[in-house]
Each structure stands twice: as structure tokens, then as C-alpha cells.
Amino acid sequence: MSETTHDATVAVTAPVAPDEGLTARELAAKYGLSVSGARPSLIEYVRQLWGRRHFIIAFSQAKLTAQYSQAKLGQLWQVATPLLNAAVYFFIFGLLLEADRGMSREVYIPFLVTGVFVFTFTQSSVMAGVRAISGNLGLVRALHFPRASLPISFALQQLQQLLFSMIVLFAIAVGFGHYPDLSWLLIVPVLALQFCFNTGLALIMARAGAKTPDLAQLMPFVMRTWMYASGVMFSIPIFLKDKPDWISNVLQWNPAAVYMDLMRFALIDDYDSKKYLPDHIWAAAGGWAVLFALGGFVYFWKAEERYGRG
């Protein structure tokens, strides 16, 4: 652009830029730009996760295969580890401390093994969830995908590991005289509800662990306390019958105890629901599953844009 001045000279002025005066937000809107790694809407996030379902399954299977790849016994450790834990607990609690009060040996051993296997499912999901983001920063920073894929995949890995262990659990139940019947069909909804609960808990721990990596060092102590308070090695209503009722009620209604008791009820013939299970236990199992699955998912999604940064 040019104009003539009073002395007949020509002054040249720079043209006004078409974007001059626009803010960064207005510039981005004008040219269709979006923030890198911005959190999508909740519905869009669910859609993205569904689109990555094959990745989630393949990643969980790869992690499961690689878990014991350096051990000579390989995948047998999936079953051997909880069995060895159950043997140690039986020696300490069953023989030395006589925690099998009111139970015959034919009931107590399946009772104990079931508790160890089911609680290990939750424990492993929590520990894997804590490290889901902080332990995979290279993947998180290199690729664009919904970050919830990682804790969900780890929870799925632990479910697959439990399914391998269930074969041994069935053999133990039959070996002590508890043969398959219609109650064994209850195993499917119990596992489905516990998987939803574990996945939600893994999502919560994944966000917490991403912000505070040291949480991975603290969680083993928390999980050990939770295990002792959930009746893995003893029947809560029998062992605490001389204590105030509220103590027994609190311990029985915690989700780990709820899922263990339902699995024991499904597998063990003499595990009487009126004697060992609290009222409305199925409602409690469903409530814990929905609360943690939905709450954990939303809680994790709210920090989506912050994972892998800093």
C-alpha cells in the first residue's frame, strides 16, 4: 500500500495482516486447530476406546505371555504362585492359629484357596494399575491413543490369569468333595462383577500413580492390610463372633470380602448363605462394581490430557 505525502514523495506502508489482532484461541478456531492431547468428550472417549478394543486385548495377551517368559516353568507360575501362597497361609492360619474355626478340613481348604485366588485377582489389578501410566511413559508419549486402554488392558490381563488358575481351583473343590452343580453357574456373574470393580479400581490407581509414582512402593502394605481385613484366611462372622457386630458388618461388606464370599458360595457345597453371607450380598456386589467402574472411568478421563507430561 502507498500514499503521496505533502512533498510529493511516495510513502510505502506495510499491508495490514489479515490475522492481526486475533488471539491465539481465535487463530486456532479460524484455521481449525486443536490442542495437542486435549481431552475429548466422554462419549467420544468411549468411542475411541471401543475403536482400540483389539489393541487392548492384544496388549493384555502380550503382557501375560511375557510375564513369565524368563522363568523355566513359564506360564505354570500363574497357578503355582497363588497355590504356594495358599499353602503358606494354610500352614500358618489353618494349622498353627486354627483359623478354620467351625469348618471341616474338606470345607476350609477350598475356602482358603478360593479366597487367595480371588483376592489375588484384585490385588494384581491394583498393583498393575498403579504402574499402568508411570511404567509405560515411552508408549504414552510416543503414540496417541486413549490412555484408559492401559489400565483396562492390565485388568484384563489379570482376569485371563485368574481363568487359568480357576482350572486348579475346580480340581481342588472336586478333590474335597464339592462337585459341579447349578451353583457353579454363579461363577460367571461373580467374575464379571469383580472384573468391573477391579477395572474401575485400576483406573483410579493409574491416575494416582501417574501423579505420584512412589505410590507403587506404598500399595503392597495397603493391599496386605486389606487382605487380612477381608477374611481370606478365616470366616469373618465366625472368627469375630465375640466382637461387636459393627466390626463384622464393616469387614463383610468391603468389596474384596463380598466377591470372595460369593465365589465360595458358588463352589463349596457346605458354605451356607445364611451362616456365612450378609443379607443383600448380590446387591452389594453389583453396587460396588457399578460405583467403581463408572466412577473410576470418569475420574481417569478427567486427567486424560495430563498423562505423560512433565
Sequence and secondary structure as in RCSB ss.txt:
>XXXX:A:sequence
MSETTHDATVAVTAPVAPDEGLTARELAAKYGLSVSGARPSLIEYVRQLWGRRHFIIAFSQAKLTAQYSQAKLGQ
LWQVATPLLNAAVYFFIFGLLLEADRGMSREVYIPFLVTGVFVFTFTQSSVMAGVRAISGNLGLVRALHFPRASL
PISFALQQLQQLLFSMIVLFAIAVGFGHYPDLSWLLIVPVLALQFCFNTGLALIMARAGAKTPDLAQLMPFVMRT
WMYASGVMFSIPIFLKDKPDWISNVLQWNPAAVYMDLMRFALIDDYDSKKYLPDHIWAAAGGWAVLFALGGFVYF
WKAEERYGRG
>XXXX:A:secstr
 EEE TTS EEE     TTTT  HHHHHHHTT   TT    HHHHHHHHHHTHHHHHHHHHHHHHHHTTTSTTGG
GHHHHHHHHHHHHHIIIIIIIS   TT  HHHHHHHHHHHHHHHHHHHHHHHHHHTTTGGGHHHHHHS S TTHH
HHHHHHHHHHHHHHHHHHHHHHHHHTT    GGGGGHHHHHHHHHHHHHHHHHHHHHHHHH TTHHHHHHHHHHH
HHHTTTSSS HHHHTTTS HHHHHHHHTSHHHHHHHHHHHHH TT  HHHHS TTHHHHHHHHHHHHHHHHHHHH
HTTGGGTT  
